[in-house]
Amino acid sequence: DGKIFAMLVKDRLVVKLPAARVEALVGEDVGEAFDPGHGRIQREWLSVSGADPAQWHALATESEAFVAKRRR
């Protein structure tokens, strides 16, 4: 429905997930909370480095489902 759920920013995958899930993934060293460059961390966005296709696919799929459920 035209909602952004994942994007590439400076060769990193950035996905939208629930804030608690982002915190958990940051704690597991999967990625870091996304800062779009102005010093304001986005709680529901995770930035992932590396290029593991299976991990990126899983995170993008999870993100797509999360954003689809949030329709208003």
QUIZI-V639773 format. One record per residue. N is the residue number from 0. RES is the residue in one letter. PSI is psi in whole degrees, -180 to 180 (none if undefined). Layout:
n | res | psi
N | RES | PSI
N | RES | PSI
This chain:
n | res | psi
0 | D | 30
1 | G | 10
2 | K | 138
3 | I | 129
4 | F | -18
5 | A | 151
6 | M | 162
7 | L | 127
8 | V | 114
9 | K | 50
10 | D | 22
11 | R | 142
12 | L | 132
13 | V | 123
14 | V | 149
15 | K | 125
16 | L | 165
17 | P | 145
18 | A | -42
19 | A | -37
20 | R | -42
21 | V | -47
22 | E | -44
23 | A | -44
24 | L | -35
25 | V | -42
26 | G | -28
27 | E | 7
28 | D | 30
29 | V | -35
30 | G | -163
31 | E | 157
32 | A | 140
33 | F | 130
34 | D | 112
35 | P | 3
36 | G | -3
37 | H | 17
38 | G | 9
39 | R | 104
40 | I | 136
41 | Q | 108
42 | R | -30
43 | E | 18
44 | W | 132
45 | L | 133
46 | S | 126
47 | V | 127
48 | S | -177
49 | G | -178
50 | A | 51
51 | D | 103
52 | P | -39
53 | A | -43
54 | Q | -45
55 | W | -42
56 | H | -45
57 | A | -45
58 | L | -40
59 | A | -40
60 | T | -44
61 | E | -41
62 | S | -44
63 | E | -44
64 | A | -41
65 | F | -47
66 | V | -37
67 | A | -35
68 | K | -20
69 | R | 6
70 | R | 141
71 | R | none
